[in-house]
Amino acid sequence: MKFVLPCYRSIATVAIAAVAITGVTSLAVENVKLGDPSLTSGIPGAGPLQRAEIQKFLSNPANHVELVVELPEGLSAGKEAVFIPADNPL
């Protein structure tokens, strides 16, 4: 029996990554701007998502880097109001 997730790849990526990353300490850091399409691009490919594709995606350390989010122009003026608790697991 094949393992197939009949859902959108980007949604599956977010759900799988959220479960897989819990407790993982990331050493790398990547700066990203909120709204950048790479944040919601998901697992590459088309069609139903296969177990091998999920494992390949999760085995890539680049998919587990800590993100430093920059606000887009117009919202960046309020960046001082953003608060992320130190004990935030994500």
N, C-alpha and C positions, 0 to 999 in steps of 0.2 A: 504494500500500500504506500503510495506517495504522500508526502506531507505537503499540502498546498494550502496557502492562505488566500482565499478569494476576496481580497480587499485591496485598497489602494496602497501602493508601495510606500508612499511617504507616511501614511498613517501607521502602517506596520513598522516602519523604521523607528518612529517616535516611540511606539509602545514597546517594542523589543529593546531598544536602547535604554529606555527608562528602567526596565527591569534588569537588564544586564549590567548597567553602570552602577547601580546601587552598591556602595561599599568599595568601589574601585577608586584608588588614588591615582590621579592623573599627574604626570610630570610635565607634559607639554602644555603650552597655552597658545591659543589662536585668537586674534582680534577679528571680530565680525561686526558688521553694521546691521542693526535690526532692520528687517525687511529684505535683506540679501537673499536671493533665490536659493543659494546653496544651503541655507538653514532648513529648507523644507523640500529639498530635492529627493530625499529618500534613497532607497537601495536602487542602484542602477539596473536597468533592464526593462523588459516589457512582459505583460501577461501575468499569470499566476505566480506568486512567490514560492520558490522551492526551498526546502531545508538547507541545501548546499549553498544557496545564495545568501541565506541568513548567516550561516556559519562563516562564510568567506568575509562578509561585511563586518561581523563582530570580531573576527580575528585580526582585523586591520587596526593597529594602534592609533592611526590617524582619526579613526571614528570615535575615539575615547578621550580626545584632548579637552582640556578645560577651555571654555569659551569666555572671552572678555568681550561683553556686548557693548557696542557704541551706539548711541541713539542717533537716528537720522536728523538732518538739519531741520530745525523747527521744533523738535522735541528735546534737543540737546540742552536747551536753556533750563530745563527742569531736572537735569541729571542729579543735582544735589538732593532732590527729594526721594530718589530711589534708595531703598534700604533692603539689603539681603542679609538675613540673619547668619551669623558665623556658623551655626549648627545646621545650616541647610544642607541636606544630603545630596541635593542635585546641584 
